[in-house]
Structure formats: structure tokens, C-alpha cells
């Protein structure tokens, strides 16, 4: 992995963490270069700075969780990577700098995005929502989508706006999984879902991560514990911790200090 400007040192909850910490977040997964690297990311919305300085790596396999209290810049970081808000810094996808690219170009390079509020096309059918997400010139993985979400095949002709919240989340995830993406950015997929559906979404995330690496914003710590390999924690728009997710979640002082919850809490952070 290369970076135009070396990241500044940051401090993790269990002691000093060097700027190179993302690369060493999981010793068993360092053989391959990160699929996505972010260094010195800053972002603005309507002139207001919403991301101060974020460094993170998404490993070539598995799930990297992006954690933090409400309002610390998690969703803004995801949007900045996608080019949905103004950003500066270095963002590399498989070594290619994408920070100056518009959103549609980022998507065409293989970055899938699942927004926080699902954003399905309510007037279109389930099938039409999937068809409109097809990326030209690529294979489309309907076999994987229907394996993970058999209900969507049964409801293919139903208007997406008439689906339940959980079903709409299935459509949103399915659209991202449909294309052969290099990385998925998934923002709070369990938000507002019933406990049973939360468990189902967690299983889907684990299965999806077998096919494509994931950067996951998630407030439910049990889901993070179940699916995440690595964790990056934000405070005040800055990344302050990088490391193995299990190690962070097993440190009650760290989770209390950086997330405001006790380790193992299953509710919203």
C-alpha cells in the first residue's frame, strides 16, 4: 500500500497507535494489500467541516467496522469516500487514487454503497429496483441475491414502497450485492429493524463478506462482534483507534470511553 502523505499518529484506547496501525490491524490478514485506503480525509457539507482527519484501511477480505458515538462523522466518512460530499485527502482503491472522481465514476470502479435510509425507489417494483442497479458490461449476481434474499424473488412484481422496513433493507443490500464490486460501504443496515430482522441482516452481512470486503457503519455492537474483523473508531470527526474488533469490544474501558456503552451492549450506541 502506498500513501501520498503518511498519516499522523493516533491514539487508541489501549495505548499509542502509530499511523501505520490500520495495516497491522489483524496480523492474520496482512498478506494482501488493503482494497481501500483513506489518509487525511476531510469533508465539508455546506461549508461546515464534518470530517476532520480520518485514516482507515479496509482489508481485502472480511468486515471492517467504522464505529463511534452519534454525530462523530461515520456517515459523512462513507459519503465522502463515495464522493457524495466535498472531500480532500487521499482515497485509494486497489492503489488507484479516487478522491477527485465523481460519485458515478467511483461506483463504476466497483464501490458499492448501501445508504443509511435504504433509499429504494418506492414507485418501482422490486425487480425494477434491482434492474436499475445493474452496472453495464458486468455480470450480475442474481444467484447470490436470491440465495440471500429468496423473499425478493417472490415479491419481484411488488412495489418497493409497499414493503416493510426490513424488506426494503433487503432490496437496498441486494442492489449493492448484484454487481461484482471490489468493496461495499454499508451504512447502519440494522437501523430501526426488529431484533429478529437484526439477526437476519447480521447473517447476510457475514455471507456477503465472503464474496466482497465490507466497510460497515453499525451501532449494534452484537452485530459488530458477530461479523467484524477490524474496527476503526471515530471521535469528533477524527479516527482515534484502529485494531482488531474483538480486542476493542473486549475492552470495557475503551468502549465506555469512545462509544459511551459497556462492552457487549446490544442496543444502539
C-alpha positions in Angstrom: 0.0 0.0 0.0 1.2 3.5 -0.8 0.0 6.8 0.5 0.8 10.3 -0.7 1.2 11.6 2.8 1.9 9.4 5.8 -0.9 9.5 8.3 -0.3 11.3 11.6 0.0 9.2 14.8 -3.3 8.5 16.5 -4.0 7.2 20.0 -6.0 4.1 20.5 -7.9 3.1 23.6 -5.3 0.6 24.7 -2.3 2.9 24.3 -0.5 4.7 21.5 -1.2 3.5 18.0 1.1 4.5 15.1 -0.2 5.9 11.9 0.6 2.6 10.2 -1.8 0.8 12.6 -4.5 0.1 10.0 -2.1 -2.1 8.1 -1.4 -4.1 11.2 -5.0 -4.3 12.4 -5.1 -8.0 12.0 -1.9 -10.0 11.8 -3.5 -12.9 10.0 -4.9 -10.7 7.2 -1.8 -8.5 6.3 -0.6 -10.7 3.4 -2.9 -8.8 0.9 -2.8 -5.1 0.5 -5.9 -3.2 1.7 -8.6 -2.9 -1.0 -9.4 0.6 0.2 -7.1 3.1 2.0 -8.0 6.5 3.3 -5.5 9.0 4.6 -6.0 12.5 5.9 -9.7 12.6 4.8 -11.5 15.8 5.4 -15.1 16.6 4.3 -17.4 19.5 4.2 -21.2 20.0 3.9 -22.5 23.4 3.0 -19.2 24.9 4.2 -19.2 23.1 7.5 -16.4 20.6 8.2 -18.0 17.2 9.1 -14.8 15.1 8.8 -11.6 16.4 10.4 -9.0 13.8 9.8 -9.7 10.1 9.1 -7.2 7.4 8.3 -8.5 3.9 7.7 -7.9 0.7 5.7 -10.4 -1.8 4.5 -8.8 -5.3 4.3 -9.1 -7.3 1.1 -11.3 -9.8 3.0 -13.9 -9.6 5.7 -15.6 -6.7 7.5 -14.1 -3.5 8.8 -16.4 -1.8 11.3 -16.5 2.0 11.5 -17.6 2.9 15.0 -18.3 5.9 17.1 -20.9 7.9 19.0 -23.7 9.6 17.1 -22.6 12.7 15.2 -18.9 11.9 15.0 -18.7 11.7 11.2 -19.3 8.0 10.4 -21.9 8.5 7.7 -20.1 11.6 6.5 -16.9 9.5 6.1 -18.8 6.9 4.0 -20.4 9.7 1.9 -17.0 11.3 1.4 -15.5 8.1 0.1 -18.3 7.8 -2.4 -17.9 11.4 -3.5 -21.4 12.5 -2.3 -19.9 15.4 -0.3 -16.9 17.6 -0.8 -13.7 16.0 0.4 -9.9 16.2 0.4 -7.2 13.9 1.3 -6.1 10.6 -0.2 -8.5 7.7 -1.1 -7.1 4.8 -2.9 -9.0 1.8 -4.3 -6.6 -1.0 -5.1 -3.9 1.6 -5.4 -5.8 4.0 -7.6 -6.4 7.5 -6.2 -10.2 8.2 -6.5 -10.5 11.3 -4.3 -11.1 13.6 -7.3 -13.6 11.3 -9.0 -17.4 12.0 -9.1 -19.7 9.5 -7.5 -20.7 7.7 -10.6 -17.1 7.1 -11.5 -16.4 5.7 -8.0 -19.3 3.4 -8.4 -18.2 2.2 -11.8 -14.8 1.3 -10.4 -16.5 -1.2 -8.1 -17.5 0.6 -4.9 -21.0 -0.5 -3.8 -23.0 1.8 -1.5 -25.9 0.9 0.9 -27.2 4.2 2.3 -28.4 4.7 5.9 -32.1 5.2 5.0 -32.3 2.5 2.3 -33.5 4.9 -0.4 -35.3 2.4 -2.5 -37.4 3.6 -5.5 -40.8 3.3 -3.9 -42.8 3.6 -7.1 -40.8 0.8 -8.8 -41.2 -2.9 -8.3 -38.6 -5.0 -6.5 -37.4 -6.3 -9.8 -37.1 -2.8 -11.3 -35.1 -1.6 -8.3 -32.6 -4.4 -9.0 -32.6 -3.9 -12.8 -31.9 -0.2 -12.4 -28.8 -1.1 -10.3 -27.2 -3.3 -12.9 -23.9 -2.0 -14.0 -23.4 -2.2 -17.8 -20.7 -4.5 -19.0 -20.6 -6.6 -15.9 -22.0 -9.9 -14.7 -24.9 -9.6 -12.3 -25.1 -12.0 -9.4 -28.8 -12.7 -9.2 -28.0 -16.2 -7.9 -26.3 -14.7 -4.8 -29.0 -12.1 -4.3 -31.8 -14.7 -4.4 -29.8 -17.1 -2.3 -29.5 -14.5 0.4 -33.0 -12.9 -0.1 -35.4 -15.6 -1.5 -38.3 -13.4 -0.5 -37.3 -10.8 -3.1 -37.8 -13.3 -5.8 -41.3 -14.0 -4.5 -42.0 -10.2 -4.4 -40.4 -9.3 -7.6 -43.5 -7.6 -9.0 -44.4 -5.8 -5.8 -43.9 -2.1 -5.5 -40.9 -1.4 -3.2 -42.8 1.3 -1.4 -45.3 -1.2 -0.1 -42.6 -3.4 1.5 -41.8 -3.4 5.2 -38.7 -1.7 6.5 -36.9 -5.0 6.7 -37.8 -5.9 3.2 -36.7 -2.6 1.9 -33.4 -3.1 3.6 -33.1 -6.4 1.7 -33.6 -4.5 -1.6 -31.0 -2.0 -0.6 -28.4 -4.6 0.2 -29.4 -6.7 -2.8 -28.7 -3.8 -5.2 -25.1 -3.5 -3.9 -24.5 -7.2 -4.0 -25.9 -7.5 -7.5 -22.7 -6.2 -9.2 -19.2 -7.6 -8.9 -18.0 -4.8 -6.6 -14.5 -4.6 -5.1 -15.7 -3.2 -1.8 -19.1 -2.4 -0.2 -19.8 0.6 2.0 -22.8 -0.3 4.2 -24.3 2.4 6.5 -26.3 1.2 9.5 -28.2 -1.7 7.9 -29.9 -2.7 11.1 -31.2 0.7 12.0 -34.9 0.6 13.0 -35.2 -3.2 12.5 -36.9 -5.6 14.9 -34.5 -7.9 16.8 -35.3 -10.9 14.6 -34.5 -9.0 11.4 -31.3 -7.6 13.0 -30.1 -11.2 13.4 -31.0 -12.0 9.8 -29.2 -8.9 8.5 -26.1 -9.9 10.5 -26.1 -13.3 8.9 -26.4 -11.7 5.4 -23.5 -9.4 6.2 -21.3 -12.3 7.2 -22.3 -14.2 4.0 -21.8 -11.1 1.8 -18.3 -10.5 3.3 -17.3 -13.9 2.0 -17.8 -12.5 -1.5 -16.6 -8.9 -1.1 -14.9 -6.9 1.6 -17.1 -4.5 3.6 -16.7 -1.2 5.4 -19.6 -1.3 7.9 -21.1 1.5 9.9 -23.1 -0.2 12.6 -24.5 0.9 16.0 -25.4 -2.6 17.2 -22.4 -3.9 19.0 -23.6 -7.5 18.9 -23.7 -7.4 15.1 -20.2 -5.9 15.1 -19.0 -8.6 17.4 -20.5 -11.3 15.2 -19.3 -10.1 11.8 -16.4 -7.6 12.1 -12.7 -8.5 11.9 -11.3 -5.0 12.3 -12.6 -1.8 13.9 -11.9 1.9 13.3 -13.3 4.3 15.9 -14.1 8.0 15.2 -14.3 10.8 17.7 -15.0 14.4 16.7 -14.5 13.6 13.0 -11.1 12.0 13.6 -10.0 8.4 13.6 -8.6 7.6 17.1 -8.3 3.9 17.1 -7.5 1.1 14.6 -7.3 -2.6 15.6 -9.0 -6.0 15.8 -12.7 -5.6 16.5 -12.8 -8.3 19.1 -9.9 -6.8 21.1 -11.7 -3.4 21.1 -15.1 -4.8 22.1 -13.5 -6.9 24.9 -12.1 -3.7 26.5 -14.9 -2.3 28.6 -13.0 0.9 29.5 -12.3 1.6 25.8 -15.9 1.0 24.7 -17.2 3.2 27.5 -14.8 6.0 26.8 -15.1 6.0 23.0 -18.6 4.7 22.5 -20.4 5.5 25.7 -21.6 2.0 26.3 -20.5 -1.1 28.2 -18.9 -3.9 26.2 -21.4 -6.3 24.9 -24.4 -3.9 24.8 -26.8 -4.9 22.0 -28.7 -1.7 21.8 -27.9 1.4 19.8 -24.6 3.1 20.6 
